[in-house]
């Protein structure tokens, strides 16, 4: 069983590394449908696994100057609270109902990725010295709104909410596209930790399974990322939108 899970997660990691997606929803679908894990356990495991991938991504983006630290910490802090609350209430949703809701969120995530691409294509990058347009109370109100909303979605449904976070940073906080992509990695980190911890407190985090998922996906994603530049941009964008939708379709099986 261990070999099968690690091998499958390696294959999943290859795909996720290739399309540049976090893929927690896709992992949930595989663990639930392919290996028969309860969906609450799959949610807690997938969300916790995101902490490892987002940590390395956040450090890399920070070194490249693509992270607005104040905004990332503010949105991530509110998001962590939202994820803790969402994971607590997730256990009260029946498994059958949660499968439908999570699958629906995966389809919506694919559509949000498409919207995000449209926004980025028409969003002028103002450079690494750009600051968020909002300040004072308006900034904290916007950061709280984006953080709480995406955090609750992550905690309830185990998804990373990456496209929703990026859309919030682009539109609500007025962040340049390049910094929105990098800052999102920082925002996801506390959300994943808080959400995973919440599932652990209610008994829905399987640590041995988490180790298997992390080992497989991280190795696969590292290799898969090497092939990203070997395909056309149009094919890559199409894959990014379709992958979460495939995860939703698998979950509905």
C-alpha positions in Angstrom: 0.0 0.0 0.0 2.8 2.4 0.9 4.6 1.8 -2.4 1.4 2.3 -4.4 0.6 5.6 -2.6 4.1 7.0 -3.0 4.3 5.9 -6.6 0.9 7.4 -7.4 1.8 10.6 -5.6 5.0 10.8 -7.6 2.9 10.6 -10.8 0.6 13.2 -9.5 3.6 15.4 -8.6 4.9 15.1 -12.1 1.7 16.5 -13.4 1.4 19.2 -10.8 5.0 20.2 -11.2 4.5 20.4 -15.0 1.4 22.7 -14.8 2.7 24.6 -11.8 -0.4 23.9 -9.6 -0.6 23.2 -5.9 -3.0 20.3 -6.6 -4.4 19.7 -3.1 -7.9 19.1 -4.7 -6.4 16.6 -7.1 -4.7 14.8 -4.3 -7.9 14.6 -2.3 -9.6 13.0 -5.3 -6.9 10.3 -5.7 -6.8 9.5 -2.0 -10.6 9.3 -1.8 -11.4 7.5 -5.0 -8.2 5.5 -5.6 -7.3 4.4 -2.1 -10.5 4.6 -0.2 -9.5 7.1 2.4 -12.4 9.0 4.1 -12.7 12.5 2.5 -12.1 14.3 5.8 -8.8 12.5 6.2 -7.9 13.2 2.6 -8.7 16.9 3.1 -6.5 17.2 6.2 -3.6 15.4 4.6 -3.7 17.3 1.3 -4.0 20.7 3.0 -1.1 19.9 5.3 1.0 18.7 2.4 0.6 22.1 0.8 2.6 23.7 3.7 5.8 22.0 2.4 5.4 23.0 -1.2 4.4 26.6 -0.3 7.3 27.0 2.0 9.9 26.3 -0.6 8.0 28.4 -3.1 7.7 31.3 -0.7 11.4 31.3 0.0 12.3 31.2 -3.6 9.9 34.1 -4.5 11.1 36.2 -1.6 14.7 35.9 -2.7 13.7 37.0 -6.1 11.9 40.1 -4.7 8.4 38.8 -5.7 6.9 38.9 -2.2 5.3 42.0 -0.5 5.9 40.9 3.0 3.4 43.1 4.9 0.6 42.1 2.6 1.5 38.4 2.6 1.7 38.3 6.4 -1.6 40.2 6.8 -3.6 38.2 4.4 -2.0 34.9 5.5 -2.7 35.7 9.2 -6.4 36.3 8.5 -6.4 33.3 6.2 -4.9 31.1 9.0 -7.8 32.0 11.3 -10.3 31.3 8.5 -8.7 28.0 7.8 -8.8 26.9 11.4 -12.5 27.8 11.6 -13.3 26.1 8.3 -11.5 22.9 9.2 -13.4 22.8 12.5 -16.8 23.0 10.8 -15.8 20.7 7.9 -16.2 17.7 10.1 -19.9 18.4 10.6 -20.5 18.2 6.8 -21.6 14.6 5.9 -19.1 12.8 3.6 -21.4 12.5 0.6 -22.3 16.2 0.8 -18.6 17.2 1.3 -17.6 15.2 -1.8 -20.1 17.2 -3.9 -19.1 20.5 -2.4 -15.4 19.9 -2.8 -15.9 18.7 -6.4 -17.9 21.9 -7.1 -15.1 24.0 -5.6 -12.5 22.3 -7.8 -14.6 23.1 -10.9 -14.9 26.7 -9.7 -11.2 26.8 -9.0 -10.5 25.9 -12.7 -12.8 28.7 -13.8 -11.1 31.1 -11.3 -7.7 30.1 -12.8 -9.0 31.1 -16.2 -10.2 34.5 -14.9 -6.9 35.0 -13.2 -5.1 34.4 -16.5 -7.3 37.0 -18.1 -6.6 39.5 -15.3 -2.8 38.9 -15.5 -2.7 39.3 -19.3 -4.3 42.8 -18.9 -2.6 43.7 -15.7 0.5 45.8 -16.0 3.4 44.8 -13.7 4.7 47.8 -11.9 7.9 46.3 -10.7 9.3 44.9 -7.5 9.1 48.3 -5.7 5.4 48.6 -6.2 3.2 48.9 -3.1 -0.4 48.0 -2.5 -2.7 50.9 -3.3 -4.6 50.6 0.0 -3.3 51.9 3.3 -4.5 52.2 6.9 -7.9 50.8 7.7 -8.8 50.2 4.1 -5.8 47.9 3.7 -6.6 45.9 6.8 -10.2 45.6 5.8 -9.2 44.3 2.3 -6.6 42.0 3.7 -9.0 40.6 6.2 -11.7 40.1 3.6 -9.4 38.2 1.1 -7.7 36.2 3.9 -10.8 35.1 5.8 -12.7 34.2 2.6 -9.9 32.1 1.1 -8.9 30.6 4.5 -12.4 29.4 5.2 -12.6 27.9 1.7 -9.3 26.1 2.3 -10.3 24.8 5.7 -13.8 23.6 4.6 -12.9 21.9 1.3 -9.1 21.2 1.7 -8.3 23.2 -1.5 -5.4 25.6 -1.6 -7.5 28.5 -3.0 -4.5 29.7 -5.0 -6.5 31.3 -7.9 -8.9 32.9 -5.4 -6.0 34.4 -3.4 -4.3 35.7 -6.5 -7.5 37.2 -7.8 -8.0 38.9 -4.4 -4.4 40.3 -4.4 -4.8 41.6 -8.0 -8.2 43.1 -7.8 -8.9 44.0 -4.1 -5.4 44.9 -3.0 -4.2 46.3 -6.4 -1.0 44.2 -6.4 1.2 43.8 -9.5 0.9 40.4 -11.2 4.4 39.2 -10.5 4.2 40.1 -6.8 0.7 38.6 -6.6 2.0 35.2 -7.7 4.9 35.3 -5.3 3.0 36.7 -2.3 0.3 34.0 -2.8 2.9 31.4 -1.8 3.5 33.2 1.5 -0.2 33.5 2.1 -0.8 29.8 1.5 1.8 28.8 4.1 -0.1 29.8 7.3 -3.4 28.8 5.8 -2.1 25.2 5.2 -0.5 25.0 8.6 -3.6 26.2 10.4 -6.0 24.1 8.4 -3.9 21.0 8.8 -3.6 21.6 12.5 -7.3 22.0 12.7 -7.9 18.7 11.0 -5.3 17.1 13.4 -7.2 18.4 16.4 -10.4 16.7 15.3 -8.6 13.5 14.4 -8.6 13.7 10.6 -4.8 14.0 9.9 -3.0 10.8 9.1 0.7 11.5 9.7 2.1 8.3 7.9 -0.1 9.1 4.9 1.1 12.7 5.0 4.7 11.6 4.8 3.9 9.3 1.8 2.1 12.1 0.0 4.8 14.7 0.6 7.6 12.3 -0.4 5.9 11.4 -3.7 4.6 14.7 -4.7 7.7 16.8 -3.9 10.0 14.4 -5.9 7.5 14.2 -8.8 6.9 18.0 -8.8 10.7 18.7 -8.9 11.1 16.5 -12.0 7.8 17.6 -13.6 8.8 21.3 -13.4 11.7 20.5 -15.7 9.3 19.8 -18.6 7.2 23.0 -18.2 9.2 25.0 -20.8 9.0 22.1 -23.4 5.4 22.9 -24.3 3.6 25.9 -25.8 2.1 28.5 -23.4 -1.4 27.8 -24.8 -1.1 24.1 -23.9 0.2 24.9 -20.5 -2.6 27.3 -19.7 -5.2 24.8 -20.9 -3.7 22.1 -18.6 -3.7 24.5 -15.6 -7.4 25.1 -16.0 -8.4 21.5 -16.8 -6.4 19.7 -14.0 -8.5 20.9 -11.0 -11.7 20.1 -13.1 -10.4 16.6 -13.7 -9.9 16.2 -9.9 -13.5 17.3 -9.4 -14.7 14.8 -12.0 -12.8 12.0 -10.3 -14.2 12.9 -6.9 -17.7 12.7 -8.3 -17.1 9.1 -9.3 
